[in-house]
Amino acid sequence: MPASDEQVRTTIESYVRLVGEGTGEEIVALFADDATVEDPVGTDVRRGREQLLEFYVGLGSLKRSARMLDAKVVAGHAAFSFELTIDFGEMAQKITPIDVMTFDDEGRITSMRAYWGASDAVTV
């Protein structure tokens, strides 16, 4: 049985919260073992926990916050936008990606594609 919309919504809410304040390990725990991440779309696809951890562990050293803007959850799939602000001290950047995710039966992320580009990074 596919993940329920409630399971998916809980996972994406956890994802946004953890991208804003969690560790790489906490973020990767939301993913299935063989999950893929393409962030941003057009870059190399990362596959499996080891490659995902290499990608997300870098967030842990940054002062950041995130908040959900809008989410659509349908039939075990999700598309959502959120705002990620990274504080570099003398300046901060805000990125507003749209992420599209698929999920396994347990509500773990099986794939994530992030739609954003360099022009979407705004200095605040």
N, C-alpha and C positions, 0 to 999 in steps of 0.2 A: 504494500500500500504506500503510495507517495506521501511525502511529508505534508502535514496539514498546513493550511495558510497560517494558522496560529503559531506552529513551530517555526515556519519560515520567518514570520514577522519578529518573533523573539530572537532568532539568530541574527537578522540584519540589524536589529536594535542593539544587540550585544556587539556586533561588528563595529558599528559606528562609535559606540561608547569606547571600545577598546582601542580603536584607531586614534581616538582623542586622548586616551590616558593609560592604556594598557601596555603590556610587554609584548614582544614578538611571539613569545611562547603562548601567551593567552590568546592572541589573535589566531595563530595557527591551529590551536585546539578546536576552533570552530569549523575547520576544514576536514574533509575526508582524507584518508591516507594518500590517495592518488590524485588529489585535486589539482586543477590548473589555475594559474593567475596570469592574465595579460593586462599589465598596468604600466603605462596606458596602452590602449589598443594600438597595434602596429609595432610594438616592441616584442622581444623574445618572450615566448610563453614559458613560465616557470611551472614545473611539475613535481609533485610530491612534497612531503613535509620538509625535507632538507633544503630544497631550493626555496620553498615558501618562507622558511625561517630565516634564510640568508637575506631575503627581501625585506621582511617585516622587522627584523631585529634592529635595523637602523633607526626606526621610529623611537625606540626606547630612550635614545640620548637627546631627543628633541623636546623642547617645551611646546606643547600643542594642545589644541582643543578641537572637538568636532561636535556637530549637531545635525540631526536628520532634518531635511527640508521637506521631502515628499517621498512617498513610497507606494508602489503598486505591487500587490502580491496576488498571483493568480495561478492556480493549479500547480503549486509546488515550485514556482518560479518567482523571481523578484527583480524589479527595476526600481532604483531609488537614487535620489540626489541627496547629497549632504555637503556641508561646508566644513572644510578642514583648515584651521588657522595654525600656522607654525611661527613661533616667536623666536627670532634669531638675535634678540637683544636690542640692537639699534634699529632694527626693522622687523616687520612681520609680513608673511605672505599668506594669502587666502586662495584656496583652490576649491572649486565647486564641481566635483566629478559626478557623472551618472554611472553607477555600477549596475551591471546586469549579472545575476547569479542563478545557478541551478543548484538543486539540493538532492541528497539521497533520502532514503526512507526514514532515516533518523533525524532529519533536519540539518545535517552537516553540509557545508558548501562543497559542491563537486567542481564547479567552475565559476570564475569571476572574471569579467571583462570590464575595465574602467575606461570610460569615455571622457577624456580631457586632453588638453595639449598645453604647450608652453604659453600660448596666448591667454589661457584661462587662469594662470597664476598672476594674481593681482597683489601689488604691494599695498599694505594698509598701515 
